[in-house]
Amino acid sequence: MANYHVTKDKETGDWKAKREGADRAAGHYDTQAEAEKAAKEFSKNSGGGEVKIHRPDGPIRDSDTVAPGHDPNPPKDARH
């Protein structure tokens, strides 16, 4: 399982998807939506986890649980 954070890079202004505890970002993207999509895919490929989406100024605005790709009974997310 792998948790990811989607944050705005203060130096470059782009959005990044970063695995929790990693030193470097897994990818840099032009939009928050692209970074969120990539983070969810990374998490899914790692066996699921949490994707936390941050506001441009830092605080978490939303989080989403990503189920493993092989889960026959995934949880129902009412927000998405």
C-alpha beads as a LAMMPS data file, in Angstrom:
LAMMPS data file: protein, C-alpha beads

80 atoms
79 bonds

1 atom types
1 bond types

-500.0 500.0 xlo xhi
-500.0 500.0 ylo yhi
-500.0 500.0 zlo zhi

Masses

1 110.0

Atoms # bond

1 1 1 0.000 0.000 0.000
2 1 1 1.167 3.486 -0.794
3 1 1 -0.160 6.886 0.239
4 1 1 0.372 9.893 -2.028
5 1 1 0.080 13.665 -1.625
6 1 1 -0.837 16.085 -4.420
7 1 1 0.766 19.467 -3.743
8 1 1 1.777 22.607 -5.581
9 1 1 5.524 23.106 -5.970
10 1 1 6.316 26.565 -4.591
11 1 1 9.482 26.948 -6.694
12 1 1 8.208 25.895 -10.133
13 1 1 4.465 26.483 -9.738
14 1 1 3.538 23.064 -11.097
15 1 1 1.635 20.304 -9.312
16 1 1 3.347 17.174 -8.072
17 1 1 2.330 13.706 -6.950
18 1 1 4.609 12.497 -4.184
19 1 1 4.628 9.197 -2.330
20 1 1 4.442 9.653 1.438
21 1 1 7.944 9.550 2.912
22 1 1 9.702 9.902 -0.462
23 1 1 12.412 12.475 -1.082
24 1 1 11.395 13.195 -4.668
25 1 1 8.077 13.569 -6.444
26 1 1 6.804 10.685 -8.566
27 1 1 5.796 13.208 -11.242
28 1 1 5.212 16.881 -12.070
29 1 1 2.067 18.087 -13.839
30 1 1 0.555 21.285 -15.244
31 1 1 -2.762 20.941 -13.407
32 1 1 -3.959 19.634 -10.065
33 1 1 -6.389 17.292 -11.834
34 1 1 -3.557 15.644 -13.795
35 1 1 -1.492 15.204 -10.626
36 1 1 -4.475 13.752 -8.755
37 1 1 -5.203 11.266 -11.549
38 1 1 -1.560 10.159 -11.652
39 1 1 -1.345 9.821 -7.851
40 1 1 -4.439 7.614 -7.818
41 1 1 -2.959 5.427 -10.542
42 1 1 0.377 5.167 -8.686
43 1 1 -1.465 4.212 -5.499
44 1 1 -3.626 1.660 -7.304
45 1 1 -0.537 0.050 -8.834
46 1 1 1.049 -0.152 -5.373
47 1 1 -1.887 -2.031 -3.854
48 1 1 -4.087 0.917 -2.869
49 1 1 -3.862 3.600 -0.207
50 1 1 -4.839 7.203 0.485
51 1 1 -4.431 10.125 -1.916
52 1 1 -4.496 13.477 -0.116
53 1 1 -5.153 16.527 -2.287
54 1 1 -3.787 19.803 -0.926
55 1 1 -4.885 23.371 -1.640
56 1 1 -2.336 25.565 -3.448
57 1 1 -1.395 27.164 -0.105
58 1 1 -0.833 23.802 1.631
59 1 1 -3.780 22.533 3.751
60 1 1 -5.483 19.281 2.743
61 1 1 -8.763 19.974 0.920
62 1 1 -9.777 16.385 0.196
63 1 1 -8.621 12.791 0.485
64 1 1 -9.607 9.715 -1.424
65 1 1 -9.106 6.037 -0.649
66 1 1 -7.787 4.039 -3.574
67 1 1 -8.641 0.359 -3.444
68 1 1 -6.363 -2.364 -4.734
69 1 1 -6.863 -3.176 -8.395
70 1 1 -7.823 -6.754 -7.576
71 1 1 -10.426 -6.001 -4.871
72 1 1 -13.688 -7.735 -5.929
73 1 1 -15.752 -5.615 -3.492
74 1 1 -14.368 -2.065 -3.509
75 1 1 -15.709 0.476 -0.982
76 1 1 -18.333 2.874 -2.258
77 1 1 -17.171 6.500 -2.168
78 1 1 -20.187 8.823 -1.987
79 1 1 -18.178 11.983 -2.743
80 1 1 -16.755 10.927 -6.135

Bonds

1 1 1 2
2 1 2 3
3 1 3 4
4 1 4 5
5 1 5 6
6 1 6 7
7 1 7 8
8 1 8 9
9 1 9 10
10 1 10 11
11 1 11 12
12 1 12 13
13 1 13 14
14 1 14 15
15 1 15 16
16 1 16 17
17 1 17 18
18 1 18 19
19 1 19 20
20 1 20 21
21 1 21 22
22 1 22 23
23 1 23 24
24 1 24 25
25 1 25 26
26 1 26 27
27 1 27 28
28 1 28 29
29 1 29 30
30 1 30 31
31 1 31 32
32 1 32 33
33 1 33 34
34 1 34 35
35 1 35 36
36 1 36 37
37 1 37 38
38 1 38 39
39 1 39 40
40 1 40 41
41 1 41 42
42 1 42 43
43 1 43 44
44 1 44 45
45 1 45 46
46 1 46 47
47 1 47 48
48 1 48 49
49 1 49 50
50 1 50 51
51 1 51 52
52 1 52 53
53 1 53 54
54 1 54 55
55 1 55 56
56 1 56 57
57 1 57 58
58 1 58 59
59 1 59 60
60 1 60 61
61 1 61 62
62 1 62 63
63 1 63 64
64 1 64 65
65 1 65 66
66 1 66 67
67 1 67 68
68 1 68 69
69 1 69 70
70 1 70 71
71 1 71 72
72 1 72 73
73 1 73 74
74 1 74 75
75 1 75 76
76 1 76 77
77 1 77 78
78 1 78 79
79 1 79 80
